Amino acid sequence: MKKVILILVVMLTSSLTFAQDAPAAEPAVEEAEPKLTAAVDVVYPYLWRGVKYYGDKVAFQPYLNYAVTDKLSIGLWATTNFSNAADAYNEYDLSISYQISPVVSVVLADYYWPATKNNLDWERSSYFDYSDGSAKTLDLSILLDFSEKGVPLDFTWSTFIGGGDYKDDADGGRSRAYSSYAEVGYTHSFESAGIDVRPFVGAAVINKGGYYGTDANDEAGFTFSNVGVNVSKEIKISENYSVPVFIRYTNNDYGVPNDNLTKTVRNFFSAGMTFTIK
């Protein structure tokens, strides 16, 4: 898999070496945005907000998005390793998003991640089970994107408002944890090379239930779970088709134990590409 990441690095950096000024082109005719978009991401490894849940394999992530109106859209997303091994990971998500303004949008996402048949440690609850410890959560996010205002800054706040996200209470009971994650990123574009570089800082702001992991003492709390930099570029395959690729470095302060549980891994390198279906 190191070869895959190396190839993507070469593809990204080659444009920095050989980029030339293109001749002025005639103004393009703006096309209407399609109501239905579909694509497949191929990534390794799959990290979610800096957290790695099993799945130390290549992940295939198809998704569909349908624009009901110019502000309201519905999305379907999944990730799978096409494997029933104990270390494989599957997830199926449904989301609804609404664009409040050019800067602000809200997203309600329903996450479902049942364990594979050979994973005896992971939850295999049914699709409609939102109880404590189930494999379902409802995630409400507020997204701010200031690029329309000329500032390439973005911010996300996400809170679990339903599903299996609970914490222990002082009286021995269990109550909703409202685990929350925040991330800020800044994108700088090297236009002559067609490369975007986005440093980002993400943190589990509310983590009382340990949803975003625990420290060496098995205690949960605030942690910088997703700090790093993403480098992306569109690779032109033909006149009308391009494949976006990325490489990314991520640091998770809590980290995850390695396969032998002998040490904690906190630094991750990942890579991927997107195949758009037109």
C-alpha positions in Angstrom: 0.0 0.0 0.0 3.0 2.3 0.4 3.4 2.1 -3.4 -0.1 3.5 -3.8 0.7 6.5 -1.6 4.0 6.9 -3.4 2.3 7.0 -6.8 -0.2 9.6 -5.6 2.7 11.7 -4.2 4.4 11.6 -7.6 1.1 12.5 -9.4 0.6 15.5 -7.1 4.1 16.8 -7.1 4.8 16.4 -10.8 2.6 19.4 -11.5 4.7 21.6 -9.2 7.7 20.7 -11.3 6.3 20.8 -14.8 3.4 23.3 -14.6 3.4 25.9 -17.3 1.2 28.9 -18.0 -1.8 27.9 -20.1 -2.9 30.2 -23.0 -5.9 32.4 -22.3 -9.2 30.5 -23.0 -12.5 31.8 -24.2 -15.1 32.4 -21.5 -16.8 29.1 -20.7 -20.6 28.8 -20.8 -21.8 28.1 -17.3 -23.7 24.8 -17.1 -26.6 24.1 -14.7 -25.7 22.0 -11.7 -27.0 18.4 -12.0 -29.7 17.4 -9.6 -28.2 13.9 -9.1 -24.5 13.4 -8.5 -22.7 10.1 -7.9 -19.1 9.0 -7.2 -16.9 6.4 -5.6 -14.0 7.2 -3.3 -11.1 4.7 -2.9 -9.1 5.4 0.2 -6.5 3.8 2.5 -6.8 3.8 5.3 -10.3 5.2 6.2 -10.1 7.7 9.1 -13.2 9.4 10.5 -12.4 12.7 12.3 -9.0 11.2 13.0 -10.4 8.0 14.5 -9.6 4.6 12.8 -12.2 2.0 13.4 -10.7 -1.4 12.3 -10.6 -1.4 8.5 -6.9 -1.5 8.0 -7.7 -2.3 4.3 -8.6 -0.4 1.2 -12.0 1.2 1.6 -14.5 1.7 -1.2 -17.0 4.6 -0.6 -19.8 5.1 -3.0 -22.2 8.0 -2.5 -25.2 9.7 -4.1 -26.5 13.2 -3.7 -29.8 14.5 -4.9 -30.6 18.2 -4.9 -34.3 18.5 -4.1 -34.0 22.3 -4.4 -31.1 24.7 -4.8 -30.8 24.7 -1.0 -32.1 21.2 0.1 -30.3 18.0 -0.7 -30.4 14.3 0.3 -27.4 12.1 0.4 -26.5 8.4 0.7 -23.0 7.3 1.6 -21.3 4.0 2.4 -17.9 2.5 3.1 -16.9 -1.1 2.8 -13.8 -3.3 2.5 -15.7 -6.0 0.7 -14.7 -8.3 3.5 -16.2 -10.2 6.3 -12.9 -10.4 8.3 -12.9 -9.3 11.9 -10.8 -6.3 11.0 -13.1 -5.1 8.2 -15.4 -2.1 8.5 -18.8 -1.3 7.0 -20.9 1.8 7.3 -24.1 3.1 5.7 -25.2 6.7 6.1 -28.2 8.8 5.2 -28.1 12.6 5.3 -30.2 15.7 4.8 -28.5 19.1 4.3 -29.9 22.6 4.0 -28.1 25.7 2.8 -29.2 28.5 5.1 -27.0 31.1 3.4 -23.9 31.2 1.1 -21.8 30.7 4.3 -24.0 28.6 6.6 -25.4 25.1 6.1 -26.8 22.4 8.4 -26.6 18.6 8.0 -28.5 15.9 9.8 -26.8 12.5 9.3 -27.9 9.0 10.3 -24.9 6.7 10.8 -25.1 2.9 10.9 -22.0 0.7 11.2 -22.8 -2.9 11.9 -20.0 -5.3 12.7 -19.0 -8.0 10.2 -20.0 -11.6 11.0 -16.5 -12.5 12.1 -16.1 -9.6 14.5 -17.4 -10.8 17.9 -16.4 -7.6 19.8 -18.3 -5.0 17.7 -22.0 -4.2 17.9 -24.3 -5.9 15.4 -27.6 -4.1 16.3 -30.4 -3.7 13.9 -30.8 -0.7 11.6 -33.6 0.8 13.7 -32.0 0.3 17.1 -31.0 3.7 18.5 -30.5 2.4 22.1 -27.5 2.8 24.4 -24.4 1.1 22.8 -26.1 0.4 19.5 -24.4 0.8 16.1 -26.6 3.9 15.2 -26.2 7.6 15.8 -27.8 10.8 14.7 -25.3 13.6 14.0 -26.3 17.2 13.7 -23.7 19.5 12.1 -23.3 23.2 11.4 -20.9 24.0 8.6 -19.4 27.4 7.8 -17.7 28.0 4.5 -16.3 31.5 4.0 -14.8 30.9 0.5 -17.8 32.7 -1.0 -16.7 35.7 0.9 -13.1 35.5 -0.5 -11.7 33.8 2.6 -10.7 30.1 2.2 -11.6 29.2 5.7 -14.1 26.5 6.9 -15.5 25.5 10.2 -17.6 22.5 11.4 -19.4 21.7 14.6 -21.0 18.3 15.0 -23.0 16.9 18.0 -24.6 13.5 18.4 -28.2 14.1 19.3 -29.5 10.5 19.1 -28.4 6.8 19.0 -25.9 4.9 21.0 -23.9 7.8 22.4 -24.2 7.6 26.2 -22.1 8.3 29.3 -21.9 7.1 32.9 -23.6 9.3 35.5 -22.4 9.9 39.0 -25.4 8.0 40.4 -24.5 4.9 38.4 -27.0 5.5 35.6 -26.5 6.3 32.0 -27.5 9.4 30.0 -26.9 10.9 26.6 -23.3 12.1 26.2 -23.9 14.6 23.4 -20.4 13.9 22.1 -19.3 16.9 20.0 -16.5 17.5 17.4 -15.2 20.8 16.0 -12.8 21.4 13.1 -11.4 24.4 11.4 -9.4 24.4 8.1 -7.7 26.8 5.8 -7.2 26.0 2.1 -4.4 27.5 0.1 -4.5 27.0 -3.7 -1.3 26.8 -5.8 -3.2 27.7 -9.0 -0.4 27.2 -11.5 0.0 23.6 -10.3 -3.7 23.0 -9.6 -2.9 21.8 -6.0 -4.8 22.7 -2.9 -3.2 22.4 0.5 -5.5 22.4 3.6 -4.1 22.4 7.1 -6.8 21.5 9.7 -7.3 21.2 13.4 -10.1 19.0 14.7 -10.9 18.2 18.3 -13.4 16.1 20.4 -14.7 19.0 22.4 -17.2 17.0 24.4 -16.1 13.4 24.8 -17.5 12.3 28.2 -18.7 8.9 26.8 -15.3 8.1 25.1 -16.9 8.1 21.7 -13.7 9.7 20.3 -11.4 7.4 22.3 -9.7 7.4 25.7 -6.2 8.3 27.0 -3.6 5.9 28.4 -5.5 5.8 31.7 -8.8 4.8 29.9 -10.2 8.3 30.7 -12.2 10.3 28.1 -12.2 14.1 27.7 -11.2 16.9 25.4 -8.6 15.8 22.8 -7.2 16.9 19.5 -8.3 13.9 17.5 -7.7 15.2 14.0 -4.8 17.6 13.3 -2.9 17.5 10.0 -2.7 18.6 6.4 -4.4 17.5 3.3 -2.9 17.9 -0.2 -5.2 17.4 -3.2 -5.2 17.7 -7.0 -7.3 16.8 -9.9 -5.6 14.5 -12.4 -6.8 15.1 -15.9 -7.6 11.7 -17.6 -9.3 13.1 -20.7 -10.7 16.4 -22.0 -13.9 15.8 -20.1 -12.9 13.7 -17.2 -10.6 14.2 -14.2 -9.8 12.2 -11.1 -9.3 14.1 -7.8 -6.6 12.5 -5.6 -5.3 13.4 -2.2 -2.6 12.5 0.4 -3.0 13.4 4.0 -1.1 13.4 7.3 -3.2 13.1 10.5 -2.3 13.2 14.2 -4.6 11.8 16.8 -3.5 12.7 20.3 -5.3 9.7 21.9 -4.3 7.4 19.1 -5.3 3.8 18.6 -3.6 0.6 19.7 -1.8 -1.3 17.0 -2.8 -4.9 16.0 -0.7 -6.5 18.7 -1.8 -3.9 21.4 1.9 -3.3 22.1 1.9 0.5 21.3 -0.4 3.3 20.5 -0.3 4.7 16.9 -0.9 8.5 16.8 0.4 9.4 13.3 -1.3 8.3 10.1 -0.7 8.8 6.4 -3.6 8.2 4.1 -4.4 8.6 0.4 -7.3 8.3 -2.0 -9.0 9.2 -5.2 -12.5 9.9 -6.4 -14.2 8.5 -9.5 -17.2 10.6 -10.5 -20.1 8.8 -12.3 -21.6 11.0 -14.9 
